[in-house]
Amino acid sequence: MKKKILVAREIFPEVLERLAQHFEVEANQQDQIFSEAELAKKLAGKDGVFSTLSERISPAVLQACPDLQAVCNMAVGYNNIDLSAATAAGVLVTNTPEVLNETTADFGFALMMATARRVTESEQWLRAGKWDRWRFDGFMGNDVHGSTLGIIGMGRIGQAIARRSMGFDMQVIYHNRSRLDPALEARANNARYVGREELLKTADHVVLVVPYSPALHHMIGAAEIALMKPSATLVNIARGGVVDDAALIAALKEKRIAGAGLDVFENEPAFNRGFLELSNVVLTPHIASSSRNTRLAMANCAADNLIAALDGRQPPNLLNPDSAGKKQVQ
């Protein structure tokens, strides 16, 4: 008898077909967003869930679903899942690392360039029919080549962004929980480890690539933004909540920094509409990993994890090994 799973959001039909070879699948190809109560109801009697960042796997959901054995997130982040509660309940939790590193780094670099060179602002001005002459100071931005790139969070994606900077003759400084091995620093355009305060004061372009945790909530707030150069830009491809969006809006409005490029926001998709009143910000709807090849790879990675977990094997990307064995997989 096949185990039962919920695929909580719309995914590629070919991945659904693959999952159907192993499981009895309840799919949500209508792409409805479930509340916690609706999610708990959908998960009743299910052995596993193919989840995304929009599904909140809370202690209450876990308690209401005693049959649940695995939560396999189609994302690198997993702050939508209460990992401690899942571990205590013996529920395996997985994510999809590695497969999106390069695509996300591409996008982070593109967002930095668009912000520095005022691409969005100038395009909107052109589309509004305001271009009637050339001006020497028309939308003057800040150079990327030859500038100093500051990366906060020097994991796989941060290192991939640093490697891209080599073609732009940039100096790279970074801050991380711990310093990288010198060989990794060398590969990452000879990146130099500095304190966070020094990075914020020195960098021409600051890129955030840290995972979200309560300890990093509002890691970049008014005090941190005040350390940055007036000509500097800030790019966030990490997670909403890492930046105090209200403080950033105030700084952008007062031109205390030159601009910001944001792919993630607090409370997304219900982001702070104050950003829409600003011209010196580039806004994208959490799409840094959104190429077809990468999203398909993420979906297949999540499927691999789910198939392994419900087959009684350790999934490739297990986040909570302490949960293994607490709940018997049959």
Protein Blocks (a to p, Z undefined) as FASTA:
>chain_A
ZZddddfbdcdfklmmmmmmmmccdddfkopacdfklmmmmmgopabdcddfklccdfkl
mmmmmmbmbdcddbfblklbcfklmmmnopacdddehjlmmmmmmmmmmmmmmmmnommm
mmmmmmnopagbdcfkgoiacdfehpacddehiafklmmmmmmmmmnopacddddfbdcd
fklmmmnooiacddfklmmmmpmbdcdfbdcdfklgokbcfklmmmpcfkbccddfkbgh
jacfklmmmmmmnopafbdcdfbdehiabbcfklmmpckbccdehillmcfklmmmmmmm
mmmmmmmmmnopacfklcblmlgokaccZZ
